[in-house]
């Protein structure tokens, strides 16, 4: 067989390398290649039409009988690499876990190239090739094959038992790796990472510290669609479902008030797509939203669901990607990176809460899942449905201009009304009591009445910790992070001053480090202080705080939500993570401690984010047969974001905000690209951006900067910004003409949503 120059993409931040491979090798299959004197795994990326003059090495082996990445997904990755200014290598880990396309180099026998240590199961599946894709009925037969019977993936989990005082160094290493991984790892990966043998796990298992379990559910059989059809669609919901044309590309924006039943529209459309033999990609913004959704999906479509998010352990990620690769799942639910999942034959893409900023990655590669979902739908030739009670102004403007189809759900189901929203002016409250106010009298009274009725309340304060910062009342010194240009937040629970950017922490000093005075005092309040205040006021109430500090352990957030939903909590206290799509049947009161907190940020989207947060959290109240009440405490009751949140008037807010955006040349009327330089000194960062700016010669661009970033130093790196405004075409031309050195001080963020 003739060997031809073929590009091979390794799972490393490098452009494709060129090797000799058999002619006709399918694009997207894994191959084993030599890199210097080591073996590595890569993906075949097609012919190299301009190969280097140097002598080329042949590939060592072809590892797959068919491509792991569908051709349409590879097209999406190529587009994303061009648009976001990154390498396709940066996108591969978002599609395939390390167990499928490892970072590490392989042993000579290729043992570590397999998807798991026992290659029997994978070999049987791989031998099927494309037959799996076209004959799902073969699954029951497969499950009786010797190599697959019980040959799932052995997973090692912590049991939760307290660690004994004495463990061997090898045992301690295993326990530490499991804790860092969230409590569970695949056995081969754990043994390899710890550098120990299976006997160490056996000893830990005998001591009751770990448990080994076979995951045999990875190849779940197809079952009939479930009988969870108790909900009858309203007229508005039926109209929305009928308006989405399946089998053709189109962008549909479903704007519905909180509690109007957008999920029922999603489910009805998903059922139609699955019945037609195609698949559904369903994106959610947060891990916390997947658990409740999966319960509903599994009841409706049993055995046909796979899930992917950062909260899964390695075994779960590996299992579900196997199901996707072999079409063992028809509906994939995931967070941001799921937009690049290896799902074939997609008939519908759903982006729930499309306005959420968590769809935009703040780490390289800085993709936006909502925007890539639209592009993927175009490539797949299927509809994409964007849903939100408070759409992004970008999506709203596209719908109003006719680029997207606008679908509306204006009412909640019969018998469920929108909550009553009230404003409390904190300036008046302060004048009455002449001291700091956490709960103003109206909110305090409402909370007392709610508890007396046996109902639930939710209090939102979008700032964790106990006090925002410590300041010396004698000299004015604020205790700041030595590595970042922000103040340290006081956490009373462990008596620490902590930086929320770099993680630096220290014990609070007894005296001011500048003047020596002992007049250090805390300023502001966080969720810890609110929780303490509530415990003092309502000692008999069951109070649960949910923020990033209390939900670090795997499953803790979901456990808290379940406790609240089942009525085991009287008062929920937390940050914005509580505002997003959760349903608490007994919750009738929502109180926002400081509604205008987000308005103080130097960001043109501050008003939009504030309006969205207030409207979303207000929607948690009164979801069942009980009326809801919302109290917004604010120092800025006249601000448009507050005024329109009071009226729950999205259209009114958009009408007031869009002219402001247009006048200043901000999205959705202008596209942005942010170039950020980071260096050991501010001077080095400025010089790098100055040199880059001098090279720009693209017409139609407006260039702002270099300017200091709002947070000018993080982790001892000085940060400056250069902001480019213009058309998408002009900004793409800049990327093409002036590619950045990956090792240089400048990075780029296309369509940025955070400017800190």
N, C-alpha and C positions, 0 to 999 in steps of 0.2 A: 504494500500500500504506500502510495506517495506521501511524503511528509512535506507540509507547507508551513510557512511562517504564520504563527498564531499568537494573538495577544492573550496573556494570562494575567488576571487580576488577583493579586494576593490580598489577604485580609490585613493589610498594613497600609499606612498613609503614603503610598507610592503610586505613580502612574503604572499602567499595565506593562509587564515585561514580555519580551518576545521569545517564543520557543518554537521548535519544530513539532508539529502534531499531525496525526492522520488527516488527510483531506476529507472534508465532509463532517468533521467533528461537530456535533451540535453545540451551539452557543448556550452557555449556562450550565454545562456539566462540570463537575469537579474533576480536577486533574492533580496528580502528584508531580512536583517538579523539584529540581535541585536549585537551591540558591546558595551560591558559593559551595560549601561542602556539606550542607544540611538539606534535608527534605522538608518541603512545605506543601500546603494545600492551596490551590487557587481555582478560580472559575475561568473556563475558556470563554473568551470574549469576541471571537471571530478572527478573520484573516487580518494580518498586518500587511496593508498594501504598500507600505514604504518601510520595509524591515531595515534594521541597522546593518552596516557592512560587516560587523564582526561575526565570527563563527557562532552559530546558534546551537544550543543544546536541545536534544529531543526531550519531550516530556517523559517521565518515568512510567506513568500508568494513567488510565482513565478509570475513575472511581464510580461513575454512575451510568446507568443505561439510558437515562433521559435527563433533560435539564431540570435543575432544582428551581430555578427562577423562571417564571413564565416570560415569554417574549414581551408581552405588554408591560410587565413590571420592569423589565430591563429598559424599555423605552422611557418609562417614568423616571427611573433612576438617572438616565442620561440627561433628561430634561432638568431634573432637580440639580444635578451637578453643574450644569451650565447656568441655571438661574441663580443659584445660591453661592456660586463661586467656590465650589469644593470639588474634591476628587470623588469619583464613583466609589473608591475604596472606603471613603468615610461613610457611605450609605449602606454598604453591605452588612455591617453588624446590626443594622436596624431591620434587616430582612431575615437574616439567618443567625441563630445563636452560635456562640463559639464552639459548641459541641458538633455542629454541622460544618462550619467553616472556621477551624481553630486559628488563633493567633500564633500558637506555638509551632515549633518545628517538629517534624515527625521522626519517629524512630525508623531505622532502616527497613524494618519489616512492615511499616505502615500501621502498626497496631493502634497508635493514637490518632490515626486519621478516621477511624470508624466513628459512627454516631454514638456508640457506647462500646464498652469493652468486649462484651459478648456479641460477636458480629452475626450470629446466626439469624436473629430476627430481621435485622436490616438486610441481610443477603437475600432472604426469602422475598421481602417486599421489593427489593431492587430488581430481582429477577422478573417480577411481574411487568416492570416497565410501564408503558402507557396503558396496559390493560386495566389497571386499577382505576384510571380516570374514566373509563367508558363502561365498566362493569361493576358498579357498587355492590351488586348482589353477590359478588365473590367473597365478600367479607366474612359471612358465617363459615364458609369453607376454610378460609384462611385461619380462623381462630382454632381450628382443629389440627393445623400443621404442627408437627413436633417442635419446630424451631420457634413457633409463636406461642405455643401453649404455656401460659404463665411466664413467658419470656419478656415481660415488660421491662421496666427500668427500676433497679433497686435503689431506693431512696433511704437516706439516713436522716433521722430527725432527733432533735433534742426532746427528751421526755418532760422536761420542766423540773425534774428532781434537783434539789440543791446539790452543788458540787461538794464532794468530800474534801477535807483539808489536804489530803495527799493524793496526788495523781502523778503519773510519770510524765516526763517532758513530752513524749510522743502523744500520750492521751490528752495533755493540756493543749497541744497544738490542734488536735482534732476538735476539741470542744470550742476553742477560740474561733476556728474557721467556721464552724456551724453557727456560732453566735453572730459573727460578722455577716453571714449569708442570710440571716433572718430565721435561723432555726432548722434549715434543711438543705441538703445537697445530694446530688447523685453520688452513689458509692464510688464509681471509678474516678470521678473528678475530685472527690474528697481525698481518696487515697493518694492520688497523684499530687495534689496540692500540698498535702501534709507530709508526703514522702514516707509513708508508713505502710505496713502490711495489713491484711485483713484481720490478723490476730488481735491487733490493737482495738479494732471495732468490736470484735468478739468479747474482749475483756470489758469494754465500756458497756456493752449490751448486758452482760451478766451482772454488772454493778447497777443496772437500771438507769444509766445516764443517757443512753441513746436507744433508739428502736430502728430496726431495719424493716422496710416494707416494700413489697413489690407493687408497682403501679401497673395494673393489668387492664386499666380502662382506657388506654390510649387509642385503641382501635375500636371504639364504641360502634356497635352495629346501628345501622339506620333503623329508625322506628317511625311509625306513623305520626303525623302531626297531632299534638295533644289536643285534649278537649277543653282547654281553658278559653272558652269563647263566651263567658258570661256577660261581657260588656257589649251592649248594643251601641253602635256608633250613632252619634248625633247627626243632624243634617249637615252642620258645618264640617264635621269629620268626614262624612261620606263624600262631600264635595271635594275636600282636599285629596282624598284617596283617588277619586276618579280623575282629578286634574293631572296626576302624575302619569305620563305616558311611559310605559315600560318598553324596553327594547330599543330605545333611542336616547341620545344624550340630551340632557337639559338640566339646568340648575333651577331648583325650586326652593324658595325661602318660605318656611312655615312660621309665621309670627302669631303666637297665641298667648293670651294672658296666662299667668301662672295658674296651674291646676286645671287648664282647659282640655287636657287629654291629648297632648301631642304624641305621647308614647303609644296610644291606641292607634293613631294614624300610622306610626312606624310599623307596628305589629301587623296591621292589616296589609300594608304594602309588602312587608317581608314575607308574609304567607303567600301572597300571589307570586312573588318571585321564586320562592322555593318550590311551589307547585308547578312552575314552568321549567324546573330542572336547573335553574341557575343559582348563584350564591350571593350572599349579602355581607357587606363589610359595614360594621356599625361602630362608629367612633364615639367615645365619651371623654370628657375633659379630665376626669379625676378617677383614681383608683377606687375611692370611696363610693362611687356611683355604680360600680360593676356588680357588687354583691346582690343588691336588691333587684337589679335588672336581670341578672342571671337566673334568679329564682323564677321570674316571670317567663323568661325565654325558655327555660328548661321545661316548664309546665306546658308551654305552647308548642315547642319543637323539641321533644325529648331526644337526647342522644345525638343531636345535630349541631351542637354548639362547641366552639373552641374560644379560648380567651387568652389575651396577651397583655401584660402590663409589667412595670418594673417591680411590683410587689411580689411577683411569682418567684419561686425558687428555681434553680437551674433545671431540676427534673420536670417541673410543670411546664416551663418554657419549651424544653426539649420535646416533651410529649405532644404538646399542642402544635408545634411546628411540624412534627412528623405527620400529624393528622392533616394539616394543610397541604403538605407536599404530596400526600397520596390521596387527596380529596376525601379524607375521612371526616370532614366537617363541612357544613354548608353555610354556617353563619358564624362569622368571626367578630368578636367584641373586643375592643382594645382602646388604649389611650393613644397618645400622639403618634408613636412610632408604628402603630398598627396600620397606618396608611400605606406602609411599604411591605406589608405582610405578603408571603408567597401564595396568595389566594387566586385561584383560576376561575375563569368564566363568571365574572362578577355581573350580576344583573341589577344591583342597587347599592348605592353608598349612602349611609345616613351619618350626618354630623350633628349630634345632639349638643345643645348649648353652644352653638357655633361661635358665639361672641367671646368665649372664654380665652383669656390670655395664655392658659397652659397649653393650648394647641401650638403655640410658637415656642420653639426651643431657644433657650438662652445659652446653650452650649453648642460648640461646633459639631456637626453642621447645623446651622440655624434655620431649619426648615419650618414652614407653617403647615400643619397637617390639614387644616381646612382648605387652604389654597391648593395643596397637592391632591386632596380628595377630588376637587373639581377637575384638575388636570387628569387624574386617573380615570374619572368617569368619562371624560372626553375620549381618552384612549380606548377604554373598554366599550364605548358606545352604549352607555347606560345612564339613567338619571341619577342625580345626586340631590339629596334632600337636606337642607340646612334648617335646623329648628332652634327657636329661642323665643322667650317672652320679651327679651330686650336685645334684638339683633345688633351686631356691630354696625356702625354707621356706613362702613364700606359696603356691607351686604345690603343694607336698607337702600342706599342710594342706587346700587345696581338694580335692585328690584323696582324702585320707583321710576328708573329710566328705561325699564323694559328689557334690560339685559338678563335678569332673572325673572322667573314667574313668581308672583307674590300670592301666597295662600294665607288665609286669616282664620283664626279661632278666637272670636271676640268674647266668648262667654264660657264660664265654668259649667259643669253638668247641672242639670235641674236640681234645685234644692241646696246648691252650694254657692254661696255668694263670695265676692271678693272681700277681703278684710277692710275694716274701717281704719284709716291711717290718721294719726294726730301728730302735731308738732308741739314740742316743749322748748321754749326759748331759754337756753341755759343762762343767758345774761340776766333774765328776770329771776331765775332760780338763785343765782349767786347774790343778787341784791337782797333777796329775802333772808338768806341764812348767813351771808358774809363769810363763807368758807368754801373749800373745794366740794363740788357736788358730783357724786357718782350716780346716785339714783335721785332724780328730782322728785318732789312730792307726787306729781301725777303718776309717774312710773312706779313709785313705791306703793301707792294706793292700789294701782291696777294689779301689781304683783301679789299683794296681800289678798285681794279679792279672788284672783285666779287660783291661788293655792287653797283658799277656803272652799272653792267649788270642786276641788280635787282634779283640776286641770293642769296642763303643763305650760311652762313659759320658756322662752329662749331669749338670752341676752347676748348681743353681739358687740364685741369690741375688737377691732382688727389690729390688735397689738398684743403680743404675748409678753411674758415676764411680769414682774411686780411693779417696777417703776421704770419709766422711759430712760432716765439718766440720773446721775448724781452730780450735784453742783456744790461748790463751796460758797456759802453765803457771805464769807468774809472778803474773798478776792474775785469771785465770779468764775473760777476755774471749773470747767466741765471735764469729768473723767472720760477720756477717750481711749480708743483702741490704739496701741502703739504701732499697729501694722496697717490700719485703715483710717480714713478721714471721717469717722463717725464716732458717736458716743457709745459707751458701754451700757447695756441694759442690765438692771438689777433683777436677779432671780432669787427670791427669798427661800424657795424650797430647798436649794442646796447652798445658799449663802454665797452666791457668786455674781460678779460683774462679768457679763459675757458679750462678745461681739457677735452679732447675728449675720455677719458677712464671712469672716474667716474662722470663727470658732474660738478665738483667743478668749481665755477666761482667767480671772484672778480673784483672790479674796479681797473684799472691800477694805480699803485702808482705814486706820483709826483717825488719821488727820490728813488734811489737804497736802498733797505732795509738793505743791508750789509754795504756799505761805505757812504751812504748819498748823493752821487753825483747825479746831475740832468742830467746825460748823458745816460738815458735809450733810446734805439733805437730798432726798429723792424727789424727783419732779415727774408728774404725770402718773398715769395708771395703766396697767396691763391686765390681762385676763387673770393672773394670779391674785392680784389685789381685789378684783371684782369678786372672785370666788371666796376669798377670805371675808370680805364685807358681807356677802350673802350668808355665809355660815354664822356670822355674828347676829345678823338680823333675823334669820330663820333657822334656828338651831335644829329644828325637827325636820327640815326639808331634805330631800335627797338631791344633792347637787352634783353635777358631773361637768367637768371642764374638758373640752376637746380642742386642743391646738397642737402645734407641731411638737411641743415639749411632752405632751401626754400621750402621743400616738406614734412614738418612734418604733415600738415593737410591732412586729408583723401581726396583723389581725386586730390590733387594739382599737383602731378607729371603727372598724366594722362591728366589733363587740360593743362599743359605746353606742353606736347607732341602733343596734338591735335592742339594747337595754332601754333606750329612749322610746323606740317604737312599741315595745311591749309594756310600757307604763311603769318601768322600774325607776324612772327619773322624774323628779318634779321640776327642776330648773336646769336647763342646759346653758352653759357658758362657753363661748368659743369665738374663734376668728372666722374669716370668710369661708373656711371649709364647710361650715354648717349651712351656708346660704345656697348651696348648689344642688337643686333637684331632689332633696330628701323629703320624704313624707312622714310626718309624725301625727298619727290620728288624734291624739289627745291634746295637741298643742293649739292653744287659742290666743296666746299673747306673745308678741315679739317686741322686744325693746332694744333699740340701738343706742348705746351709751354715748357715742359721739359721732353723729351722722356726717359731719363735715370734715372728719379726719383726713379723708383722701383728697380733699380739695386743696390741701396745702402743699401738694407735690408739684414740682416744676416740670409739668408734662401737659401737652395740649390735650391729652386724653383724660385728664383728671376728672373733669365733669362727667364724661361718659361713663367712666368706671364707677364713680360714686353713684350715679343714677342706677346703673345696672345692679350694683351690690344692694342698694336699698330696696329696689323693686323685687329682686330675687329673694332676699331674706324676708320681706313682707309676705311673699307668697307661701312661706312655710306655715302661716297662721290660718286656722279655720278651714283645713282641708276636708274634714269629714262633715258630720251633721251639726257642728257647732260653729257659731259665728266667730270670726277672728278679729283681733284688735292689734294694731301696730302703733308704737309710740317712738317717734324719732326725736332724740335730744340733740339740739344743735345750737351753735353760736351764729349760724348764718341762715336763718329761716327764709331770707329773701333770695337766696341763690337759686338760679333756674333748676339746677339738678335736684335741690331739695323740694322746690315748689312742684315740679312735675312728678317727683316720686310720691309726694303727698297725694296727688290726684291719680297716681298710677297711670300716667298719660305718656306712653312711649312716643306717639306721633307728635305730641306737643313738644317734647324734649328734642326730638330730631329736628323739628322745624325751627327751634331756637338755636340749635348748635351748628347745623350745617352752614348757614351763612357766615358764621364766625370762621369755620374751617376754610371755606372758599376764599374769604377775604385775605386770610393769612397764608394761603397756599399750602394747606395741609391735606392729608388724605381725608376723604376719598377723592379729592379733586387733583391731587398731585401725588406721585410716587416718591418714596424716600429710600435712600441707601445711607447707612451710617458706617463710616470708617473710624475705627478706634485704634489708637496707638497706645501701647503699654511699654513702659521702660523703667529703668532704675531711677531715672531723674525726669523731672518735667521737661527739662531742656531737650533731652534726647527724644522724648515723645513728640515734642513740638517740631523739632527739626525733621523727623521722619514724615510728619503730615505736611509740613511746608514743602518738602521736596516732592511729595506725591501730588500736591495741589498744583505745583508749577507745570506738571506734565499734562494736566487735564486740558483738552482742547475740543470738547464735544459741544456743539451748539445746542441751545435750549436747556442748559443746565444752570441752576443757581447753587452756588457753593457757600456754605456758612462755616466759618472756622478757619484754623483750628481754635477750639475753645476747651476750657477745662470741663471735664465731665461733672455732672452734679455731685457725684462722689469721686473726688479727684485722685484718691489713692486707696487701693484694695490690695491686701497681701503684699505690701511694700512695693507695689508697682504703681507708678504715676500714670494717669489715664487722661488722654485728650481726645476730643471728637472732631470729626469733619463730616458735616451733614450735606448730602447732595439731594437737591430737589429737581424733579423733571418728569418727563414721560418714562414709562417702562422701557420703551425702545432706547431712549437716550442713556438710561442707567445700564441697560444691558450692553450697550456699545462701550461704556466705560469698563465694564468687566472684561469684555473681549479684548480691548486695546491695552488694558493695564492690569494683567493678572498679578496677584500678590504672591510674594515669596512665602510659602507656608512656614518657613523658619524665621521670617522677619517680624518686626514689632507691630505691624498693622494687620488687623483683622477686619472683616466686613460683616455687616448685618443687613440683609435685604429686607425691606418692609419691616423695619424695627417697631416693636411695641413697648420696649423698655429702654429708657435713656439714662439710667443711673450709672 
